[in-house]
Amino acid sequence: MYVAMNRFRVAPGRGETFLRAWRERESRLAGVDGFLRFRLLAGDGLFISYSEWRGRPDFVAWTESEAFAKAHAQARLPEGTLLGHPEFEGYEVALEQMGASR
Amino acid sequence: MYVAMNRFRVAPGRGETFLRAWRERESRLAGVDGFLRFRLLAGDGLFISYSEWRGRPDFVAWTESEAFAKAHAQARLPEGTLLGHPEFEGYEVALEQMGASR
């Protein structure tokens, strides 16, 4: 399994603007082959768009698709929302353990 | 849901040493209340110990438990494995979307 993350530094006081933009954004991931799960993670001035994929090739195929281009063309944030550009990180899942609380 | 991550910068050529230490480590998470899932994520020189919790209070309770102290007392890595100290980041899940491929 492959995990893709984009890390966004959000300007002080702009967290709600950032979250609203994601809530109102039309996701185009639903039917994408190999897409497993998306989450938006909200931290202390740092947000992560986190997605799980069957494997890295599925993620790469998505980034090269027309749906990806459309999704990102409409993903405009008001000026001053972010501090710098988002930073991409990709990971393979090396170990996994499930809890009994699930 | 709460996500806890520790980010580890691993020295060049030491990735396998780092992974082996985690594979051989005795996990004490299994029965912990509110623990949902653990993953070790392997990136490009950067590894993340990633865990999901029912909520932040469950994670905090774990970090204050005797099991946590024991788990970390035995988590020794050979000198020179890491570049610097791990960096902790905690997140609330703000949005979630599931894929049809699951």
N, CA and C atoms of all chains as a GROMACS GRO file, in nm:
protein
  612
    1MET      N    1   0.082  -0.119   0.000
    1MET     CA    2   0.000   0.000   0.000
    1MET      C    3   0.087   0.126   0.000
    2TYR      N    4   0.038   0.229  -0.067
    2TYR     CA    5   0.115   0.352  -0.082
    2TYR      C    6   0.039   0.467  -0.017
    3VAL      N    7   0.110   0.554   0.052
    3VAL     CA    8   0.050   0.671   0.117
    3VAL      C    9   0.111   0.798   0.056
    4ALA      N   10   0.026   0.887   0.009
    4ALA     CA   11   0.072   1.015  -0.047
    4ALA      C   12   0.025   1.127   0.044
    5MET      N   13   0.116   1.220   0.077
    5MET     CA   14   0.079   1.331   0.164
    5MET      C   15   0.129   1.461   0.103
    6ASN      N   16   0.044   1.563   0.108
    6ASN     CA   17   0.088   1.699   0.081
    6ASN      C   18   0.076   1.779   0.210
    7ARG      N   19   0.186   1.843   0.249
    7ARG     CA   20   0.190   1.918   0.374
    7ARG      C   21   0.172   2.067   0.344
    8PHE      N   22   0.071   2.127   0.408
    8PHE     CA   23   0.039   2.268   0.386
    8PHE      C   24   0.062   2.347   0.515
    9ARG      N   25   0.148   2.448   0.509
    9ARG     CA   26   0.160   2.541   0.622
    9ARG      C   27   0.059   2.653   0.600
   10VAL      N   28  -0.032   2.668   0.696
   10VAL     CA   29  -0.140   2.764   0.682
   10VAL      C   30  -0.111   2.885   0.770
   11ALA      N   31  -0.135   3.002   0.715
   11ALA     CA   32  -0.106   3.128   0.786
   11ALA      C   33  -0.191   3.137   0.913
   12PRO      N   34  -0.137   3.202   1.017
   12PRO     CA   35  -0.212   3.218   1.142
   12PRO      C   36  -0.350   3.280   1.117
   13GLY      N   37  -0.452   3.219   1.175
   13GLY     CA   38  -0.588   3.270   1.162
   13GLY      C   39  -0.659   3.231   1.034
   14ARG      N   40  -0.590   3.154   0.946
   14ARG     CA   41  -0.651   3.118   0.817
   14ARG      C   42  -0.693   2.972   0.808
   15GLY      N   43  -0.686   2.901   0.920
   15GLY     CA   44  -0.722   2.758   0.921
   15GLY      C   45  -0.864   2.733   0.874
   16GLU      N   46  -0.959   2.817   0.917
   16GLU     CA   47  -1.099   2.795   0.880
   16GLU      C   48  -1.120   2.819   0.730
   17THR      N   49  -1.051   2.919   0.675
   17THR     CA   50  -1.057   2.945   0.530
   17THR      C   51  -1.007   2.824   0.453
   18PHE      N   52  -0.896   2.770   0.500
   18PHE     CA   53  -0.837   2.653   0.434
   18PHE      C   54  -0.932   2.534   0.438
   19LEU      N   55  -0.991   2.506   0.556
   19LEU     CA   56  -1.082   2.392   0.571
   19LEU      C   57  -1.207   2.410   0.484
   20ARG      N   58  -1.259   2.534   0.481
   20ARG     CA   59  -1.381   2.558   0.402
   20ARG      C   60  -1.355   2.529   0.254
   21ALA      N   61  -1.238   2.572   0.205
   21ALA     CA   62  -1.205   2.548   0.064
   21ALA      C   63  -1.205   2.397   0.035
   22TRP      N   64  -1.154   2.316   0.126
   22TRP     CA   65  -1.153   2.172   0.104
   22TRP      C   66  -1.292   2.112   0.113
   23ARG      N   67  -1.373   2.163   0.208
   23ARG     CA   68  -1.510   2.112   0.223
   23ARG      C   69  -1.592   2.140   0.098
   24GLU      N   70  -1.568   2.255   0.037
   24GLU     CA   71  -1.652   2.298  -0.076
   24GLU      C   72  -1.597   2.249  -0.210
   25ARG      N   73  -1.481   2.190  -0.206
   25ARG     CA   74  -1.415   2.144  -0.328
   25ARG      C   75  -1.480   2.016  -0.378
   26GLU      N   76  -1.499   2.008  -0.508
   26GLU     CA   77  -1.556   1.887  -0.566
   26GLU      C   78  -1.447   1.781  -0.579
   27SER      N   79  -1.459   1.675  -0.501
   27SER     CA   80  -1.360   1.567  -0.510
   27SER      C   81  -1.382   1.487  -0.638
   28ARG      N   82  -1.272   1.450  -0.701
   28ARG     CA   83  -1.284   1.367  -0.822
   28ARG      C   84  -1.218   1.232  -0.801
   29LEU      N   85  -1.198   1.195  -0.673
   29LEU     CA   86  -1.126   1.072  -0.641
   29LEU      C   87  -1.216   0.949  -0.642
   30ALA      N   88  -1.346   0.969  -0.618
   30ALA     CA   89  -1.436   0.857  -0.585
   30ALA      C   90  -1.415   0.732  -0.671
   31GLY      N   91  -1.418   0.746  -0.803
   31GLY     CA   92  -1.414   0.627  -0.887
   31GLY      C   93  -1.274   0.589  -0.936
   32VAL      N   94  -1.172   0.656  -0.885
   32VAL     CA   95  -1.037   0.635  -0.939
   32VAL      C   96  -0.984   0.497  -0.899
   33ASP      N   97  -0.934   0.423  -0.997
   33ASP     CA   98  -0.886   0.287  -0.974
   33ASP      C   99  -0.768   0.289  -0.876
   34GLY      N  100  -0.778   0.207  -0.773
   34GLY     CA  101  -0.669   0.194  -0.676
   34GLY      C  102  -0.674   0.295  -0.563
   35PHE      N  103  -0.769   0.389  -0.570
   35PHE     CA  104  -0.783   0.486  -0.461
   35PHE      C  105  -0.856   0.420  -0.344
   36LEU      N  106  -0.799   0.430  -0.224
   36LEU     CA  107  -0.855   0.363  -0.107
   36LEU      C  108  -0.921   0.460  -0.009
   37ARG      N  109  -0.854   0.571   0.019
   37ARG     CA  110  -0.906   0.659   0.123
   37ARG      C  111  -0.837   0.795   0.116
   38PHE      N  112  -0.914   0.899   0.143
   38PHE     CA  113  -0.858   1.033   0.157
   38PHE      C  114  -0.893   1.087   0.295
   39ARG      N  115  -0.799   1.161   0.353
   39ARG     CA  116  -0.828   1.234   0.477
   39ARG      C  117  -0.760   1.370   0.471
   40LEU      N  118  -0.827   1.469   0.525
   40LEU     CA  119  -0.760   1.596   0.551
   40LEU      C  120  -0.729   1.601   0.700
   41LEU      N  121  -0.600   1.610   0.732
   41LEU     CA  122  -0.554   1.611   0.871
   41LEU      C  123  -0.524   1.754   0.914
   42ALA      N  124  -0.578   1.794   1.029
   42ALA     CA  125  -0.564   1.931   1.078
   42ALA      C  126  -0.477   1.933   1.202
   43GLY      N  127  -0.361   1.997   1.191
   43GLY     CA  128  -0.268   2.007   1.304
   43GLY      C  129  -0.251   2.151   1.348
   44ASP      N  130  -0.140   2.177   1.409
   44ASP     CA  131  -0.113   2.308   1.467
   44ASP      C  132  -0.042   2.396   1.362
   45GLY      N  133  -0.123   2.462   1.278
   45GLY     CA  134  -0.069   2.544   1.170
   45GLY      C  135  -0.026   2.463   1.049
   46LEU      N  136  -0.036   2.331   1.062
   46LEU     CA  137   0.008   2.240   0.956
   46LEU      C  138  -0.107   2.147   0.921
   47PHE      N  139  -0.142   2.141   0.793
   47PHE     CA  140  -0.248   2.053   0.747
   47PHE      C  141  -0.189   1.955   0.648
   48ILE      N  142  -0.247   1.834   0.642
   48ILE     CA  143  -0.198   1.734   0.548
   48ILE      C  144  -0.315   1.679   0.467
   49SER      N  145  -0.301   1.680   0.333
   49SER     CA  146  -0.394   1.603   0.252
   49SER      C  147  -0.330   1.466   0.235
   50TYR      N  148  -0.397   1.368   0.294
   50TYR     CA  149  -0.341   1.233   0.311
   50TYR      C  150  -0.424   1.137   0.225
   51SER      N  151  -0.361   1.057   0.140
   51SER     CA  152  -0.441   0.959   0.066
   51SER      C  153  -0.371   0.823   0.062
   52GLU      N  154  -0.453   0.718   0.065
   52GLU     CA  155  -0.404   0.580   0.061
   52GLU      C  156  -0.437   0.518  -0.074
   53TRP      N  157  -0.341   0.446  -0.130
   53TRP     CA  158  -0.356   0.386  -0.262
   53TRP      C  159  -0.314   0.241  -0.258
   54ARG      N  160  -0.373   0.159  -0.346
   54ARG     CA  161  -0.336   0.017  -0.356
   54ARG      C  162  -0.185   0.006  -0.376
   55GLY      N  163  -0.129   0.093  -0.459
   55GLY     CA  164   0.016   0.094  -0.482
   55GLY      C  165   0.056   0.225  -0.546
   56ARG      N  166   0.186   0.251  -0.550
   56ARG     CA  167   0.235   0.376  -0.608
   56ARG      C  168   0.192   0.395  -0.754
   57PRO      N  169   0.190   0.288  -0.836
   57PRO     CA  170   0.149   0.307  -0.976
   57PRO      C  171   0.007   0.365  -0.989
   58ASP      N  172  -0.085   0.325  -0.898
   58ASP     CA  173  -0.221   0.380  -0.903
   58ASP      C  174  -0.220   0.530  -0.876
   59PHE      N  175  -0.137   0.570  -0.777
   59PHE     CA  176  -0.127   0.713  -0.746
   59PHE      C  177  -0.068   0.791  -0.863
   60VAL      N  178   0.037   0.737  -0.922
   60VAL     CA  179   0.103   0.806  -1.034
   60VAL      C  180   0.006   0.820  -1.152
   61ALA      N  181  -0.072   0.712  -1.179
   61ALA     CA  182  -0.170   0.717  -1.288
   61ALA      C  183  -0.272   0.829  -1.263
   62TRP      N  184  -0.314   0.842  -1.138
   62TRP     CA  185  -0.410   0.949  -1.102
   62TRP      C  186  -0.350   1.088  -1.127
   63THR      N  187  -0.224   1.107  -1.090
   63THR     CA  188  -0.163   1.240  -1.108
   63THR      C  189  -0.146   1.275  -1.256
   64GLU      N  190  -0.150   1.173  -1.342
   64GLU     CA  191  -0.134   1.197  -1.486
   64GLU      C  192  -0.269   1.202  -1.558
   65SER      N  193  -0.379   1.192  -1.482
   65SER     CA  194  -0.512   1.184  -1.544
   65SER      C  195  -0.572   1.322  -1.563
   66GLU      N  196  -0.675   1.326  -1.649
   66GLU     CA  197  -0.746   1.452  -1.673
   66GLU      C  198  -0.823   1.494  -1.548
   67ALA      N  199  -0.877   1.396  -1.474
   67ALA     CA  200  -0.953   1.426  -1.353
   67ALA      C  201  -0.865   1.499  -1.252
   68PHE      N  202  -0.740   1.457  -1.242
   68PHE     CA  203  -0.645   1.522  -1.151
   68PHE      C  204  -0.623   1.668  -1.191
   69ALA      N  205  -0.602   1.689  -1.320
   69ALA     CA  206  -0.581   1.825  -1.370
   69ALA      C  207  -0.702   1.913  -1.338
   70LYS      N  208  -0.823   1.858  -1.360
   70LYS     CA  209  -0.946   1.934  -1.332
   70LYS      C  210  -0.958   1.963  -1.183
   71ALA      N  211  -0.930   1.861  -1.100
   71ALA     CA  212  -0.943   1.878  -0.954
   71ALA      C  213  -0.852   1.989  -0.906
   72HIS      N  214  -0.732   1.997  -0.963
   72HIS     CA  215  -0.637   2.096  -0.915
   72HIS      C  216  -0.656   2.233  -0.980
   73ALA      N  217  -0.721   2.236  -1.098
   73ALA     CA  218  -0.749   2.364  -1.162
   73ALA      C  219  -0.849   2.444  -1.079
   74GLN      N  220  -0.943   2.376  -1.011
   74GLN     CA  221  -1.047   2.445  -0.935
   74GLN      C  222  -1.008   2.460  -0.787
   75ALA      N  223  -0.887   2.418  -0.753
   75ALA     CA  224  -0.847   2.420  -0.611
   75ALA      C  225  -0.774   2.548  -0.577
   76ARG      N  226  -0.838   2.660  -0.596
   76ARG     CA  227  -0.777   2.790  -0.565
   76ARG      C  228  -0.806   2.828  -0.421
   77LEU      N  229  -0.705   2.878  -0.356
   77LEU     CA  230  -0.721   2.928  -0.218
   77LEU      C  231  -0.704   3.080  -0.222
   78PRO      N  232  -0.776   3.152  -0.134
   78PRO     CA  233  -0.756   3.298  -0.128
   78PRO      C  234  -0.609   3.328  -0.100
   79GLU      N  235  -0.559   3.435  -0.163
   79GLU     CA  236  -0.419   3.474  -0.144
   79GLU      C  237  -0.388   3.493   0.004
   80GLY      N  238  -0.272   3.447   0.046
   80GLY     CA  239  -0.231   3.464   0.185
   80GLY      C  240  -0.275   3.352   0.277
   81THR      N  241  -0.347   3.252   0.223
   81THR     CA  242  -0.391   3.140   0.308
   81THR      C  243  -0.272   3.053   0.348
   82LEU      N  244  -0.184   3.026   0.250
   82LEU     CA  245  -0.071   2.938   0.277
   82LEU      C  246   0.059   3.015   0.301
   83LEU      N  247   0.147   2.954   0.379
   83LEU     CA  248   0.284   3.003   0.393
   83LEU      C  249   0.372   2.911   0.309
   84GLY      N  250   0.407   2.955   0.189
   84GLY     CA  251   0.489   2.871   0.102
   84GLY      C  252   0.407   2.769   0.025
   85HIS      N  253   0.477   2.686  -0.051
   85HIS     CA  254   0.413   2.585  -0.133
   85HIS      C  255   0.392   2.456  -0.053
   86PRO      N  256   0.288   2.378  -0.090
   86PRO     CA  257   0.274   2.247  -0.024
   86PRO      C  258   0.394   2.158  -0.055
   87GLU      N  259   0.426   2.070   0.039
   87GLU     CA  260   0.539   1.978   0.020
   87GLU      C  261   0.489   1.835   0.010
   88PHE      N  262   0.525   1.770  -0.100
   88PHE     CA  263   0.481   1.633  -0.122
   88PHE      C  264   0.574   1.532  -0.055
   89GLU      N  265   0.512   1.426   0.001
   89GLU     CA  266   0.589   1.312   0.054
   89GLU      C  267   0.514   1.183   0.019
   90GLY      N  268   0.586   1.082  -0.030
   90GLY     CA  269   0.527   0.953  -0.062
   90GLY      C  270   0.590   0.842   0.021
   91TYR      N  271   0.508   0.746   0.064
   91TYR     CA  272   0.555   0.640   0.155
   91TYR      C  273   0.498   0.504   0.117
   92GLU      N  274   0.578   0.401   0.134
   92GLU     CA  275   0.528   0.264   0.132
   92GLU      C  276   0.496   0.222   0.275
   93VAL      N  277   0.391   0.140   0.292
   93VAL     CA  278   0.360   0.089   0.426
   93VAL      C  279   0.450  -0.031   0.454
   94ALA      N  280   0.539  -0.017   0.553
   94ALA     CA  281   0.637  -0.121   0.583
   94ALA      C  282   0.587  -0.219   0.689
   95LEU      N  283   0.509  -0.171   0.782
   95LEU     CA  284   0.454  -0.253   0.889
   95LEU      C  285   0.313  -0.203   0.921
   96GLU      N  286   0.227  -0.295   0.965
   96GLU     CA  287   0.093  -0.254   1.005
   96GLU      C  288   0.045  -0.339   1.121
   97GLN      N  289  -0.027  -0.273   1.216
   97GLN     CA  290  -0.088  -0.346   1.326
   97GLN      C  291  -0.225  -0.284   1.354
   98MET      N  292  -0.328  -0.370   1.368
   98MET     CA  293  -0.463  -0.321   1.394
   98MET      C  294  -0.491  -0.328   1.542
   99GLY      N  295  -0.576  -0.236   1.592
   99GLY     CA  296  -0.616  -0.236   1.732
   99GLY      C  297  -0.744  -0.312   1.753
  100ALA      N  298  -0.770  -0.349   1.880
  100ALA     CA  299  -0.892  -0.422   1.915
  100ALA      C  300  -1.009  -0.325   1.928
  101SER      N  301  -0.979  -0.195   1.938
  101SER     CA  302  -1.085  -0.093   1.957
  101SER      C  303  -1.158  -0.063   1.827
  102ARG      N  304  -1.110  -0.114   1.716
  102ARG     CA  305  -1.173  -0.081   1.587
  102ARG      C  306  -1.313  -0.139   1.579
  103MET      N  307  -1.147   1.143   1.518
  103MET     CA  308  -1.031   1.055   1.520
  103MET      C  309  -0.903   1.137   1.525
  104TYR      N  310  -0.805   1.082   1.594
  104TYR     CA  311  -0.678   1.152   1.613
  104TYR      C  312  -0.565   1.071   1.548
  105VAL      N  313  -0.474   1.139   1.482
  105VAL     CA  314  -0.359   1.075   1.419
  105VAL      C  315  -0.230   1.128   1.483
  106ALA      N  316  -0.145   1.038   1.530
  106ALA     CA  317  -0.017   1.075   1.590
  106ALA      C  318   0.095   1.025   1.500
  107MET      N  319   0.190   1.112   1.471
  107MET     CA  320   0.302   1.072   1.386
  107MET      C  321   0.433   1.113   1.451
  108ASN      N  322   0.531   1.024   1.444
  108ASN     CA  323   0.668   1.061   1.476
  108ASN      C  324   0.750   1.047   1.349
  109ARG      N  325   0.820   1.154   1.313
  109ARG     CA  326   0.898   1.157   1.188
  109ARG      C  327   1.045   1.132   1.221
  110PHE      N  328   1.101   1.030   1.157
  110PHE     CA  329   1.240   0.990   1.180
  110PHE      C  330   1.324   1.012   1.054
  111ARG      N  331   1.429   1.093   1.064
  111ARG     CA  332   1.524   1.104   0.953
  111ARG      C  333   1.630   0.996   0.974
  112VAL      N  334   1.643   0.908   0.877
  112VAL     CA  335   1.733   0.793   0.889
  112VAL      C  336   1.858   0.820   0.804
  113ALA      N  337   1.973   0.787   0.861
  113ALA     CA  338   2.100   0.812   0.793
  113ALA      C  339   2.108   0.729   0.664
  114PRO      N  340   2.177   0.783   0.562
  114PRO     CA  341   2.192   0.710   0.435
  114PRO      C  342   2.245   0.568   0.459
  115GLY      N  343   2.181   0.469   0.397
  115GLY     CA  344   2.226   0.330   0.410
  115GLY      C  345   2.180   0.260   0.537
  116ARG      N  346   2.106   0.331   0.625
  116ARG     CA  347   2.065   0.271   0.751
  116ARG      C  348   1.916   0.234   0.755
  117GLY      N  349   1.848   0.247   0.643
  117GLY     CA  350   1.705   0.217   0.638
  117GLY      C  351   1.671   0.076   0.683
  118GLU      N  352   1.751  -0.021   0.639
  118GLU     CA  353   1.722  -0.161   0.672
  118GLU      C  354   1.742  -0.186   0.822
  119THR      N  355   1.844  -0.124   0.881
  119THR     CA  356   1.867  -0.134   1.026
  119THR      C  357   1.747  -0.079   1.103
  120PHE      N  358   1.699   0.035   1.056
  120PHE     CA  359   1.584   0.100   1.120
  120PHE      C  360   1.460   0.009   1.112
  121LEU      N  361   1.433  -0.045   0.993
  121LEU     CA  362   1.316  -0.130   0.974
  121LEU      C  363   1.326  -0.257   1.059
  122ARG      N  364   1.444  -0.316   1.064
  122ARG     CA  365   1.462  -0.440   1.140
  122ARG      C  366   1.431  -0.417   1.287
  123ALA      N  367   1.478  -0.303   1.341
  123ALA     CA  368   1.453  -0.271   1.482
  123ALA      C  369   1.302  -0.264   1.510
  124TRP      N  370   1.227  -0.207   1.416
  124TRP     CA  371   1.082  -0.199   1.435
  124TRP      C  372   1.016  -0.336   1.421
  125ARG      N  373   1.064  -0.416   1.328
  125ARG     CA  374   1.006  -0.550   1.309
  125ARG      C  375   1.026  -0.636   1.433
  126GLU      N  376   1.143  -0.621   1.497
  126GLU     CA  377   1.178  -0.707   1.609
  126GLU      C  378   1.129  -0.653   1.743
  127ARG      N  379   1.077  -0.534   1.739
  127ARG     CA  380   1.032  -0.469   1.861
  127ARG      C  381   0.900  -0.530   1.908
  128GLU      N  382   0.887  -0.548   2.038
  128GLU     CA  383   0.762  -0.602   2.093
  128GLU      C  384   0.661  -0.488   2.105
  129SER      N  385   0.555  -0.494   2.026
  129SER     CA  386   0.454  -0.389   2.034
  129SER      C  387   0.371  -0.410   2.160
  130ARG      N  388   0.336  -0.300   2.226
  130ARG     CA  389   0.250  -0.310   2.344
  130ARG      C  390   0.119  -0.236   2.321
  131LEU      N  391   0.088  -0.212   2.194
  131LEU     CA  392  -0.030  -0.134   2.160
  131LEU      C  393  -0.159  -0.217   2.157
  132ALA      N  394  -0.144  -0.350   2.133
  132ALA     CA  395  -0.259  -0.433   2.095
  132ALA      C  396  -0.384  -0.408   2.180
  133GLY      N  397  -0.373  -0.413   2.311
  133GLY     CA  398  -0.494  -0.405   2.393
  133GLY      C  399  -0.525  -0.265   2.444
  134VAL      N  400  -0.452  -0.166   2.396
  134VAL     CA  401  -0.468  -0.030   2.451
  134VAL      C  402  -0.603   0.029   2.409
  135ASP      N  403  -0.677   0.082   2.508
  135ASP     CA  404  -0.810   0.136   2.482
  135ASP      C  405  -0.801   0.256   2.386
  136GLY      N  406  -0.880   0.252   2.281
  136GLY     CA  407  -0.886   0.363   2.187
  136GLY      C  408  -0.784   0.356   2.075
  137PHE      N  409  -0.694   0.256   2.082
  137PHE     CA  410  -0.596   0.239   1.974
  137PHE      C  411  -0.663   0.172   1.854
  138LEU      N  412  -0.649   0.233   1.737
  138LEU     CA  413  -0.716   0.181   1.618
  138LEU      C  414  -0.620   0.113   1.520
  139ARG      N  415  -0.505   0.175   1.495
  139ARG     CA  416  -0.417   0.121   1.392
  139ARG      C  417  -0.278   0.184   1.404
  140PHE      N  418  -0.178   0.102   1.376
  140PHE     CA  419  -0.040   0.151   1.367
  140PHE      C  420   0.015   0.115   1.230
  141ARG      N  421   0.094   0.208   1.174
  141ARG     CA  422   0.168   0.177   1.051
  141ARG      C  423   0.307   0.238   1.061
  142LEU      N  424   0.403   0.168   1.007
  142LEU     CA  425   0.534   0.228   0.986
  142LEU      C  426   0.544   0.263   0.838
  143LEU      N  427   0.562   0.391   0.809
  143LEU     CA  428   0.568   0.440   0.671
  143LEU      C  429   0.713   0.464   0.631
  144ALA      N  430   0.749   0.410   0.516
  144ALA     CA  431   0.889   0.419   0.470
  144ALA      C  432   0.898   0.507   0.348
  145GLY      N  433   0.967   0.620   0.362
  145GLY     CA  434   0.985   0.713   0.252
  145GLY      C  435   1.130   0.723   0.210
  146ASP      N  436   1.162   0.836   0.151
  146ASP     CA  437   1.295   0.857   0.097
  146ASP      C  438   1.385   0.920   0.204
  147GLY      N  439   1.444   0.835   0.289
  147GLY     CA  440   1.527   0.884   0.399
  147GLY      C  441   1.445   0.929   0.519
  148LEU      N  442   1.314   0.928   0.503
  148LEU     CA  443   1.223   0.973   0.608
  148LEU      C  444   1.124   0.860   0.639
  149PHE      N  445   1.114   0.825   0.765
  149PHE     CA  446   1.019   0.721   0.808
  149PHE      C  447   0.923   0.784   0.908
  150ILE      N  448   0.800   0.731   0.910
  150ILE     CA  449   0.700   0.784   1.003
  150ILE      C  450   0.637   0.669   1.080
  151SER      N  451   0.637   0.678   1.212
  151SER     CA  452   0.553   0.589   1.292
  151SER      C  453   0.420   0.660   1.307
  152TYR      N  454   0.319   0.599   1.246
  152TYR     CA  455   0.187   0.661   1.229
  152TYR      C  456   0.086   0.580   1.309
  153SER      N  457   0.007   0.645   1.393
  153SER     CA  458  -0.097   0.570   1.465
  153SER      C  459  -0.228   0.647   1.467
  154GLU      N  460  -0.338   0.570   1.461
  154GLU     CA  461  -0.473   0.626   1.464
  154GLU      C  462  -0.537   0.591   1.597
  155TRP      N  463  -0.608   0.690   1.654
  155TRP     CA  464  -0.671   0.676   1.785
  155TRP      C  465  -0.815   0.724   1.779
  156ARG      N  466  -0.899   0.668   1.865
  156ARG     CA  467  -1.040   0.712   1.871
  156ARG      C  468  -1.044   0.863   1.895
  157GLY      N  469  -0.956   0.910   1.980
  157GLY     CA  470  -0.948   1.054   2.006
  157GLY      C  471  -0.816   1.088   2.072
  158ARG      N  472  -0.784   1.217   2.080
  158ARG     CA  473  -0.659   1.259   2.141
  158ARG      C  474  -0.646   1.213   2.286
  159PRO      N  475  -0.754   1.216   2.367
  159PRO     CA  476  -0.741   1.169   2.506
  159PRO      C  477  -0.691   1.026   2.516
  160ASP      N  478  -0.732   0.938   2.424
  160ASP     CA  479  -0.684   0.798   2.426
  160ASP      C  480  -0.534   0.793   2.401
  161PHE      N  481  -0.487   0.874   2.306
  161PHE     CA  482  -0.344   0.878   2.278
  161PHE      C  483  -0.265   0.931   2.398
  162VAL      N  484  -0.315   1.039   2.458
  162VAL     CA  485  -0.246   1.098   2.574
  162VAL      C  486  -0.239   0.998   2.688
  163ALA      N  487  -0.350   0.926   2.712
  163ALA     CA  488  -0.352   0.826   2.820
  163ALA      C  489  -0.246   0.719   2.795
  164TRP      N  490  -0.231   0.678   2.668
  164TRP     CA  491  -0.128   0.578   2.632
  164TRP      C  492   0.013   0.631   2.663
  165THR      N  493   0.038   0.757   2.627
  165THR     CA  494   0.173   0.811   2.649
  165THR      C  495   0.206   0.824   2.798
  166GLU      N  496   0.103   0.824   2.881
  166GLU     CA  497   0.124   0.836   3.027
  166GLU      C  498   0.121   0.700   3.096
  167SER      N  499   0.106   0.591   3.017
  167SER     CA  500   0.092   0.458   3.077
  167SER      C  501   0.226   0.390   3.098
  168GLU      N  502   0.224   0.286   3.182
  168GLU     CA  503   0.344   0.208   3.208
  168GLU      C  504   0.386   0.131   3.082
  169ALA      N  505   0.286   0.084   3.005
  169ALA     CA  506   0.315   0.010   2.882
  169ALA      C  507   0.394   0.095   2.783
  170PHE      N  508   0.358   0.223   2.775
  170PHE     CA  509   0.430   0.316   2.686
  170PHE      C  510   0.576   0.330   2.731
  171ALA      N  511   0.596   0.347   2.862
  171ALA     CA  512   0.732   0.361   2.915
  171ALA      C  513   0.814   0.237   2.883
  172LYS      N  514   0.753   0.119   2.900
  172LYS     CA  515   0.824  -0.008   2.870
  172LYS      C  516   0.854  -0.019   2.721
  173ALA      N  517   0.756   0.016   2.638
  173ALA     CA  518   0.775   0.005   2.492
  173ALA      C  519   0.892   0.093   2.448
  174HIS      N  520   0.905   0.210   2.508
  174HIS     CA  521   1.009   0.302   2.464
  174HIS      C  522   1.144   0.275   2.530
  175ALA      N  523   1.141   0.209   2.647
  175ALA     CA  524   1.267   0.173   2.713
  175ALA      C  525   1.344   0.071   2.630
  176GLN      N  526   1.270  -0.017   2.558
  176GLN     CA  527   1.335  -0.123   2.482
  176GLN      C  528   1.355  -0.084   2.335
  177ALA      N  529   1.321   0.039   2.301
  177ALA     CA  530   1.327   0.080   2.160
  177ALA      C  531   1.461   0.145   2.128
  178ARG      N  532   1.568   0.074   2.150
  178ARG     CA  533   1.701   0.129   2.124
  178ARG      C  534   1.741   0.102   1.979
  179LEU      N  535   1.798   0.203   1.916
  179LEU     CA  536   1.851   0.188   1.780
  179LEU      C  537   2.003   0.196   1.787
  180PRO      N  538   2.073   0.122   1.701
  180PRO     CA  539   2.219   0.136   1.696
  180PRO      C  540   2.258   0.282   1.672
  181GLU      N  541   2.364   0.325   1.736
  181GLU     CA  542   2.410   0.463   1.722
  181GLU      C  543   2.434   0.496   1.574
  182GLY      N  544   2.397   0.615   1.534
  182GLY     CA  545   2.418   0.657   1.396
  182GLY      C  546   2.305   0.620   1.302
  183THR      N  547   2.199   0.554   1.354
  183THR     CA  548   2.087   0.517   1.266
  183THR      C  549   2.006   0.641   1.227
  184LEU      N  550   1.984   0.728   1.326
  184LEU     CA  551   1.901   0.847   1.300
  184LEU      C  552   1.985   0.972   1.280
  185LEU      N  553   1.930   1.064   1.202
  185LEU     CA  554   1.986   1.198   1.192
  185LEU      C  555   1.898   1.289   1.278
  186GLY      N  556   1.939   1.318   1.398
  186GLY     CA  557   1.859   1.403   1.486
  186GLY      C  558   1.751   1.326   1.559
  187HIS      N  559   1.670   1.397   1.633
  187HIS     CA  560   1.564   1.337   1.712
  187HIS      C  561   1.436   1.324   1.630
  188PRO      N  562   1.353   1.225   1.662
  188PRO     CA  563   1.224   1.218   1.593
  188PRO      C  564   1.140   1.342   1.626
  189GLU      N  565   1.055   1.379   1.531
  189GLU     CA  566   0.969   1.497   1.551
  189GLU      C  567   0.823   1.454   1.558
  190PHE      N  568   0.758   1.491   1.667
  190PHE     CA  569   0.618   1.453   1.685
  190PHE      C  570   0.523   1.551   1.618
  191GLU      N  571   0.415   1.496   1.557
  191GLU     CA  572   0.306   1.580   1.505
  191GLU      C  573   0.173   1.512   1.535
  192GLY      N  574   0.076   1.586   1.584
  192GLY     CA  575  -0.057   1.533   1.613
  192GLY      C  576  -0.163   1.603   1.530
  193TYR      N  577  -0.262   1.528   1.482
  193TYR     CA  578  -0.364   1.581   1.391
  193TYR      C  579  -0.504   1.529   1.425
  194GLU      N  580  -0.602   1.615   1.407
  194GLU     CA  581  -0.742   1.572   1.405
  194GLU      C  582  -0.782   1.546   1.260
  195VAL      N  583  -0.869   1.446   1.239
  195VAL     CA  584  -0.919   1.418   1.103
  195VAL      C  585  -1.034   1.514   1.074
  196ALA      N  586  -1.012   1.605   0.979
  196ALA     CA  587  -1.111   1.709   0.949
  196ALA      C  588  -1.209   1.666   0.840
  197LEU      N  589  -1.162   1.588   0.745
  197LEU     CA  590  -1.246   1.537   0.636
  197LEU      C  591  -1.203   1.396   0.604
  198GLU      N  592  -1.296   1.315   0.555
  198GLU     CA  593  -1.260   1.178   0.514
  198GLU      C  594  -1.346   1.137   0.394
  199GLN      N  595  -1.284   1.064   0.301
  199GLN     CA  596  -1.356   1.008   0.187
  199GLN      C  597  -1.301   0.869   0.157
  200MET      N  598  -1.390   0.772   0.142
  200MET     CA  599  -1.347   0.636   0.114
  200MET      C  600  -1.352   0.610  -0.036
  201GLY      N  601  -1.263   0.522  -0.085
  201GLY     CA  602  -1.263   0.484  -0.226
  201GLY      C  603  -1.346   0.360  -0.252
  202ALA      N  604  -1.383   0.341  -0.379
  202ALA     CA  605  -1.460   0.223  -0.417
  202ALA      C  606  -1.369   0.101  -0.431
  203SER      N  607  -1.237   0.124  -0.438
  203SER     CA  608  -1.142   0.014  -0.457
  203SER      C  609  -1.117  -0.065  -0.329
  204ARG      N  610  -1.169  -0.014  -0.216
  204ARG     CA  611  -1.143  -0.082  -0.088
  204ARG      C  612  -1.209  -0.218  -0.085
   0.00000   0.00000   0.00000
